[in-house]
Amino acid sequence: MRKLLLLIITLFSFNSFSQQATTPDPTKELGVWYMYNGSHQISDKFGLKSMAHFRFFEVGDDMQQFIGRLGANYKFNKNINATIGYAFLNTDETFSITAGDFSEHRIYEDLNVNHKIASLNLAHRFRGEQRFFKSTTGNFFRYQLALSHPIDEKWSTYIYNETFLDFEGEAYNQNWFGTGFKYKVSDIIKLQAGYQLINVNDVGNFNRIQLGIAITTDHRK
């Protein structure tokens, strides 16, 4: 009995050591993003944009990044609007639950242009970002093209692609491609489920499930 107990303890210790010594490859894991996005109209021209994302290396385990955004939005007309805002991020870059966290602050500027071709909705987002982390300043430009199409009164489908350009390092930084479905619960609440492929230059590809809720409020009423 004592020999069996000793063997079990030895095997358990060896397994624990092996798990600690072997660092999983995050590019081979299926991660998930839990997302909140908010749009809050204050007047005919001005509104607020809010966002909170909880991004995990794996489904339900080991949070990779938290990001929160808050911005002031100005509507030029029904097709063009702009946002300037602030974002805070806490990121784990080591694929480890207990190490590697660092905080980041960002200022961002968006120009959004929306239009339609028949029943197809097109959205262009031009984003400038100034990133402050680890005593470093980074300057990025991002362009996203998104297309959406209604399926019926409640359901719609979407596809998008976003490219990142880095003004400090190599010009091409990363690319995000995503697709999925949205469900309109009401005029205020929409739900989203989709998939995103992230390609990071010199690192590899990351596969992510996206589950989100979008809340739109109108405080002019």
Secondary structure, 3 states (H helix, E strand, C coil): CHHHHHHHHHHHHHHHHHHHHCCCCHHHCEEEEEEEEEEEECCCCEEEEEEEEEEEEECCEEEEEEEEEEEEEEECCCCEEEEEEEEEEEEECCCCCCCCEEEEEEEEEEEEEEEEECCEEEEEEEEEEEEEECCEEEEEEEEEEEEEEECCCCEEEEEEEEEEEECCCCCEEEEEEEEEEEEECCCCEEEEEEEEEEEECCCEEEEEEEEEEEEEEECCC
